[in-house]
Amino acid sequence: MPDRIVPTVFLLAAFVAFAMHGCAKSRQDEDARQLLARVRTEFLHAWSNYERYAWGQDALRPLSKTGHDWYGQSLFMTPVDALDTLILMRFDAEAERARSLIVSDLSFDRDIYVKNFEITIRLLGGLLSSYQLTGDQRLLSLAEDLGNRLLPVFNSPTGLPYVYVNLRTGQTRDSVTNPAETGTLLLEFGTLSKLTGRPVFYEKAKRALVETFRRRSPLGLVGQSINVETGAWTNTDSHISGGIDSYYEYLWKCWVLFGDKDCRDMWAASIPAVNKYLADEIGGELWYGHADMQTGKRTKKTYGALDAFFPALLALSGDLERARRLQASSFKMWDLHGIEPEMLDCKTMRVVAGSYHLRPEIIESTYYLYHYTGDREYRRMGEKMFDDFVKYCRTDAGYAALADVISKQQLDEMQSFVLAETFKYFYLLFAPPETLKFDKVIFNTEAHPLSRMW
């Protein structure tokens, strides 16, 4: 009799453990569903107020309840940027209204100078992604027309793109740019090239990426700004923040999306230098700061909202341990004042620049780390950030940036990337994995998913 009791006890314990695990998983799933519903509701609040107060304009100003156009004429920045989010969230009627507006009224035949980088990541990326999700050929036609109008930016002596181009005349201006603006084009231009069968788009954008890489220092670092006519660096400050950030992102992502071995090799030659000269160990925490590209000498120990994309890139490229450590630092930055500042001194933990522009990067990294680890910690992290985001940034007519994260004073600003990126990454963090199959797409730096077809 005693011999039979022991296995019975083990079986009972195993059953109880299994049942408890099942209950916990069920609760977690229910929590995620509720959060998913909240994200959809808040996204719709932001989008509906755009429709109400700024329909057909580039962006909504949520405090004054007015519209704003970047260049004095609307290029439908918000509808194009938000369309794939509307589709993924299954807001079918809203997506159809946005698509109808775009295909019937959007024209790039405008006598205006536009910033190549922003137009590429927001409009070209948005049109290509939405075309792949809908199959609407008119979206691809618009993308090709836009691509043609942007091509003159590459007509510099070095092949590095000018900052601005006139969409009608093709005239260019502003020769001092940065690695992010020269190197964050190949995902979009390359996808356009593959979809249209026209190699020129791929070739021009890849040359710009290669020419940027070729001008790295002997240490393997790039600087803050460069002259596209001379190829000379005009600022040798090196970092992973705004102005350089997505240059590194696209080195790896272009290898993954296109299988371009040159991009893989450029990444492999670059990332060791980034980790050697820019990574900071402060009190057992991992941060990334600034150094001179020529000497490697540390110049600043600052880290900010834009830097917080880097855990996602580290995770995507296989360095999960470093990604987790840096994400912990990013979240510490967020939690310091209940919402992240634009820039923080990570040695003293004092805010250097206190604005918050509703940026998506830290949410992006949270989503990537949850995808790769399945660790509930990242959904809890995301829930805390979403609660703070709603608490401090929600207005009667959308979502407002903050002038200062300490006082929480709001700004009359809701850029299109809030709908393209911030809400999308919150949504995907809590959504079932089949909502968008992570391994079937590569997100451009504006969170537009591009199909991994090549």
C-alpha positions in Angstrom: 0.0 0.0 0.0 2.7 2.6 0.9 4.4 1.9 -2.4 1.3 2.9 -4.3 0.8 6.2 -2.4 4.1 7.8 -3.5 3.4 7.8 -7.3 -0.2 8.9 -6.5 1.1 11.9 -4.6 3.5 12.8 -7.4 0.7 12.5 -9.9 -1.6 14.7 -7.8 1.2 17.3 -7.4 1.9 17.3 -11.1 -1.8 17.7 -11.9 -2.1 20.7 -9.4 1.0 22.3 -10.9 -0.3 21.8 -14.4 -3.7 23.3 -13.5 -2.1 26.3 -11.8 0.1 26.9 -14.8 -2.9 26.7 -17.0 -4.8 29.2 -14.8 -1.9 31.6 -14.8 -1.5 31.4 -18.5 -5.2 31.9 -18.9 -5.1 35.0 -16.7 -2.1 36.3 -18.7 -3.9 35.8 -22.0 -7.0 37.6 -20.6 -4.8 40.5 -19.4 -3.2 40.8 -22.8 -6.6 40.8 -24.5 -7.8 43.6 -22.2 -4.7 45.6 -22.9 -5.1 45.0 -26.6 -8.6 46.3 -26.5 -7.4 49.4 -24.6 -4.7 50.1 -27.2 -7.3 49.8 -30.0 -9.6 52.2 -28.2 -6.9 54.8 -27.6 -5.6 54.5 -31.1 -9.1 55.1 -32.4 -9.4 58.1 -30.1 -6.3 59.6 -31.7 -7.3 58.7 -35.3 -10.9 59.8 -35.0 -9.8 63.2 -33.8 -7.4 63.5 -36.7 -10.4 62.7 -39.0 -12.5 65.3 -37.2 -10.1 68.2 -37.0 -7.3 67.7 -39.5 -8.7 65.4 -42.2 -6.5 65.6 -45.4 -3.7 67.5 -43.6 -0.4 66.2 -42.6 -0.9 66.2 -38.9 -3.3 67.0 -36.0 -2.5 69.6 -33.4 -4.4 68.1 -30.5 -4.6 71.1 -28.1 -5.7 73.7 -30.6 -7.8 71.1 -32.5 -6.3 72.3 -35.8 -4.5 70.7 -38.7 -0.8 71.3 -39.7 1.0 70.8 -43.0 4.8 70.3 -43.0 5.5 72.3 -46.2 2.5 74.5 -46.5 0.8 71.9 -48.7 -0.4 68.5 -47.4 1.2 65.3 -48.5 -1.2 63.3 -46.3 1.5 62.4 -43.9 -0.8 61.0 -41.2 -3.1 59.0 -43.5 -0.2 57.4 -45.4 1.8 56.8 -42.2 -1.2 55.3 -40.3 -2.8 53.2 -43.0 -1.0 49.9 -42.3 -1.7 50.4 -38.6 -5.4 50.8 -39.4 -5.2 47.6 -41.5 -3.4 45.6 -38.8 -5.8 46.7 -36.1 -8.8 45.7 -38.3 -10.3 49.2 -38.5 -11.6 48.4 -41.9 -14.0 51.3 -42.5 -11.3 53.8 -41.3 -8.7 52.1 -43.4 -10.9 52.3 -46.5 -11.5 56.0 -46.0 -7.8 56.7 -45.6 -6.9 54.6 -48.7 -9.6 56.3 -50.8 -8.3 59.7 -49.8 -4.8 58.7 -50.7 -5.4 57.1 -54.1 -7.9 59.8 -55.2 -6.2 63.0 -53.9 -2.5 62.5 -53.1 -0.2 64.1 -55.7 3.5 64.6 -55.4 3.6 67.1 -58.3 4.3 69.9 -55.9 6.7 72.8 -56.2 8.0 72.3 -52.7 11.3 71.2 -51.1 10.9 68.2 -48.9 13.3 66.4 -46.6 14.3 63.2 -48.4 14.9 61.1 -45.2 11.5 61.9 -43.6 9.6 61.5 -46.8 11.3 58.2 -47.6 10.6 56.6 -44.2 7.1 57.9 -43.7 5.6 58.2 -47.2 7.5 55.8 -49.4 7.7 53.2 -46.6 4.0 53.7 -45.8 2.9 53.4 -49.4 5.0 50.2 -50.0 3.8 48.5 -46.8 0.1 49.3 -47.5 0.5 48.1 -51.0 1.8 44.8 -49.8 -1.0 44.5 -47.3 -3.8 45.4 -49.8 -2.5 44.7 -53.3 -3.9 48.1 -54.4 -1.7 48.8 -57.4 -2.5 52.5 -57.1 -0.5 52.7 -53.9 2.5 51.2 -55.7 2.1 53.7 -58.6 2.2 56.5 -56.1 5.3 55.0 -54.5 7.1 54.7 -57.8 6.2 58.3 -58.7 7.5 59.5 -55.4 10.7 57.4 -55.8 11.3 59.0 -59.2 10.9 62.5 -57.7 13.4 61.7 -54.8 16.1 60.2 -57.0 17.8 63.6 -57.8 19.0 63.8 -54.1 21.7 61.3 -55.0 23.2 63.5 -57.7 26.1 64.7 -55.5 29.8 64.1 -56.3 30.0 61.4 -53.6 26.6 59.7 -54.2 25.6 60.7 -50.7 22.1 62.3 -50.8 21.4 66.0 -50.3 19.0 66.8 -47.5 16.2 68.4 -49.5 14.8 67.9 -53.0 12.1 69.8 -54.9 9.4 67.3 -55.8 8.6 69.1 -59.1 11.9 70.5 -60.3 14.3 68.0 -58.9 16.5 70.7 -57.6 18.4 69.9 -54.4 19.8 71.8 -51.4 21.6 71.5 -48.1 24.8 69.5 -48.5 25.6 68.9 -44.8 23.8 65.8 -43.6 24.3 62.8 -41.3 24.6 59.0 -41.4 21.0 58.4 -40.5 19.8 60.5 -43.5 22.4 59.0 -45.9 22.1 55.4 -44.7 18.4 54.9 -43.9 17.0 54.6 -47.5 17.8 51.1 -48.8 14.9 49.2 -47.2 12.4 51.5 -48.9 14.2 52.2 -52.2 15.3 48.5 -52.4 11.7 47.3 -51.9 10.5 49.7 -54.5 13.2 48.4 -56.8 12.2 44.8 -56.3 8.5 45.5 -56.8 8.9 47.6 -59.9 11.8 45.7 -61.5 13.9 48.9 -61.7 17.4 48.5 -60.3 18.2 52.2 -60.2 16.4 52.6 -56.8 18.4 49.9 -55.1 21.7 51.0 -56.7 21.4 54.6 -55.6 20.4 53.9 -52.1 22.9 51.2 -51.6 25.7 53.4 -52.9 24.8 56.0 -50.3 25.0 53.4 -47.6 28.3 52.1 -48.8 29.8 55.6 -49.2 28.8 56.4 -45.6 30.5 53.2 -44.4 33.6 53.8 -46.4 34.2 57.1 -44.6 34.2 55.5 -41.1 37.2 56.2 -39.0 40.2 53.8 -38.5 38.4 52.8 -35.2 35.3 51.8 -37.2 33.1 54.7 -36.1 31.0 57.3 -38.0 30.4 60.9 -37.0 27.5 63.2 -36.5 27.5 65.1 -39.7 29.1 64.9 -43.2 29.3 67.0 -46.3 27.8 65.2 -49.3 29.9 67.2 -51.8 33.3 66.7 -50.3 32.7 63.6 -48.2 34.4 65.3 -45.3 33.1 64.9 -41.7 31.9 68.2 -40.3 31.3 66.8 -36.8 33.2 63.8 -35.4 30.9 63.1 -32.4 29.9 59.4 -32.6 26.9 57.7 -30.9 23.8 55.6 -31.5 21.4 58.5 -31.0 19.5 60.7 -33.5 21.5 61.5 -36.6 23.3 58.1 -36.6 20.8 55.6 -35.1 19.0 54.1 -38.1 22.3 53.9 -40.1 23.2 50.9 -37.9 19.7 49.6 -38.0 19.6 49.4 -41.8 23.0 47.7 -42.1 21.6 44.7 -40.4 18.0 44.9 -41.7 19.1 45.2 -45.3 21.0 41.9 -44.9 17.9 40.3 -43.5 15.4 41.6 -46.0 17.5 41.3 -49.2 20.2 38.8 -48.3 22.7 41.5 -49.3 26.0 40.2 -48.0 27.7 43.6 -48.3 25.3 44.9 -45.7 26.0 41.9 -43.4 29.8 42.6 -43.8 29.4 46.3 -43.1 27.4 45.5 -39.9 30.0 42.9 -38.8 32.7 45.6 -39.3 30.8 48.2 -37.4 29.1 46.7 -34.4 32.3 45.7 -32.5 33.4 49.4 -32.6 30.0 50.6 -31.3 30.2 48.1 -28.4 33.8 48.9 -27.7 33.8 52.7 -27.8 30.2 53.7 -27.1 29.0 51.2 -24.4 29.2 52.4 -20.8 29.1 50.3 -17.7 27.7 52.6 -14.9 27.0 51.1 -11.5 26.5 47.6 -13.1 24.1 49.0 -15.7 24.7 49.1 -19.5 24.3 52.4 -21.3 25.6 53.9 -24.5 27.1 57.3 -24.7 29.2 59.5 -27.1 32.8 59.3 -28.2 35.0 61.1 -30.8 35.0 58.9 -33.9 38.8 59.5 -34.5 40.2 58.9 -31.0 37.5 56.9 -29.2 37.7 59.4 -26.3 34.5 59.6 -24.3 32.7 63.0 -24.9 29.3 62.6 -23.2 27.5 60.1 -21.0 24.0 60.8 -22.3 21.3 58.4 -23.4 17.8 59.3 -24.6 14.5 58.3 -26.1 16.0 57.9 -29.6 18.8 55.6 -28.3 16.2 53.2 -26.9 15.8 51.6 -30.3 19.1 49.8 -29.8 17.9 46.9 -27.6 15.5 45.9 -30.5 18.4 46.0 -33.0 20.7 44.0 -30.6 18.0 41.4 -30.2 17.3 41.2 -33.9 21.0 40.6 -34.6 21.3 37.9 -32.0 22.9 39.7 -29.0 20.1 39.0 -26.6 22.0 39.4 -23.3 23.2 42.9 -24.2 19.7 43.7 -25.4 18.1 42.7 -22.1 20.6 44.8 -20.1 20.2 47.9 -22.2 16.4 47.5 -22.2 16.5 47.5 -18.4 18.4 50.8 -18.5 15.9 52.3 -21.0 13.0 51.4 -18.7 14.9 52.9 -15.7 15.1 56.1 -17.8 11.3 55.9 -18.4 10.4 55.2 -14.8 12.5 58.0 -13.4 9.8 60.6 -14.0 6.9 58.3 -15.1 7.7 59.0 -18.8 11.0 59.1 -20.7 12.9 62.4 -21.4 14.4 63.2 -24.7 17.9 63.0 -23.2 19.3 61.9 -19.8 22.7 62.1 -18.2 23.0 58.4 -17.4 25.8 59.0 -14.9 24.0 61.5 -12.7 20.4 60.4 -13.8 19.6 64.1 -14.4 17.4 65.1 -17.3 19.4 67.0 -20.0 16.5 67.6 -22.4 13.1 67.2 -20.8 10.6 67.0 -23.7 8.8 63.8 -24.8 7.6 63.6 -28.3 5.5 60.4 -28.0 8.4 58.5 -29.4 8.1 54.7 -30.2 11.6 53.4 -29.8 11.4 52.1 -26.2 8.1 50.4 -27.1 9.6 48.9 -30.2 12.4 47.3 -28.1 9.9 46.0 -25.6 8.0 44.3 -28.4 11.2 42.7 -29.9 12.4 41.5 -26.5 9.0 39.9 -25.7 9.0 38.2 -29.1 12.5 36.8 -28.6 12.2 35.8 -24.9 8.5 35.2 -24.3 9.2 36.8 -20.9 6.1 38.3 -19.2 8.4 41.0 -17.8 8.2 42.8 -21.1 4.5 42.8 -21.3 4.4 44.2 -17.7 6.9 46.8 -18.7 4.7 47.7 -21.7 1.6 47.9 -19.6 3.3 50.4 -17.2 4.4 52.5 -20.2 1.0 52.4 -21.8 -0.7 53.5 -18.5 1.8 56.4 -18.2 1.4 57.3 -21.9 -2.4 57.5 -21.5 -2.2 59.3 -18.2 0.0 62.1 -19.2 -0.4 62.5 -23.0 -4.1 61.9 -23.7 -6.2 65.0 -24.5 -9.8 65.5 -25.5 -8.7 65.5 -29.1 -5.9 63.0 -29.4 -2.5 62.6 -27.9 -0.1 65.5 -27.1 3.7 65.5 -26.7 5.1 66.9 -23.5 7.2 70.0 -23.2 8.7 68.6 -20.0 8.5 65.2 -18.4 8.9 66.5 -14.9 6.0 69.1 -15.0 4.1 67.1 -17.6 3.2 70.3 -19.5 1.7 69.3 -22.9 2.7 70.4 -26.3 0.3 71.0 -29.3 1.9 68.2 -31.3 0.9 64.7 -32.5 3.3 63.6 -35.2 2.2 61.0 -37.7 4.7 58.5 -36.2 2.5 58.2 -33.1 0.0 56.4 -35.2 2.5 54.7 -37.5 4.8 53.4 -34.7 4.0 54.1 -31.1 0.5 52.7 -31.1 1.5 49.9 -33.5 4.2 48.6 -31.3 2.0 48.8 -28.2 -0.6 46.8 -30.2 1.8 44.1 -31.4 3.2 43.7 -27.9 -0.1 42.5 -26.6 -1.5 40.9 -29.8 -1.4 37.2 -30.6 1.7 36.4 -32.7 -0.4 35.5 -35.7 -1.6 39.1 -35.9 1.6 39.8 -37.8 4.1 37.1 -38.3 7.3 38.7 -37.1 9.7 36.5 -39.1 7.8 37.3 -42.3 8.5 41.0 -42.3 11.2 43.6 -41.6 10.0 46.9 -40.1 11.5 50.0 -41.6 12.5 52.7 -39.1 9.0 54.1 -39.2 7.5 50.7 -38.2 6.2 50.0 -41.7 6.3 46.2 -42.1 8.0 45.2 -45.4 7.5 41.6 -46.6 10.6 39.3 -46.5 10.1 38.2 -50.1 13.7 38.2 -51.3 
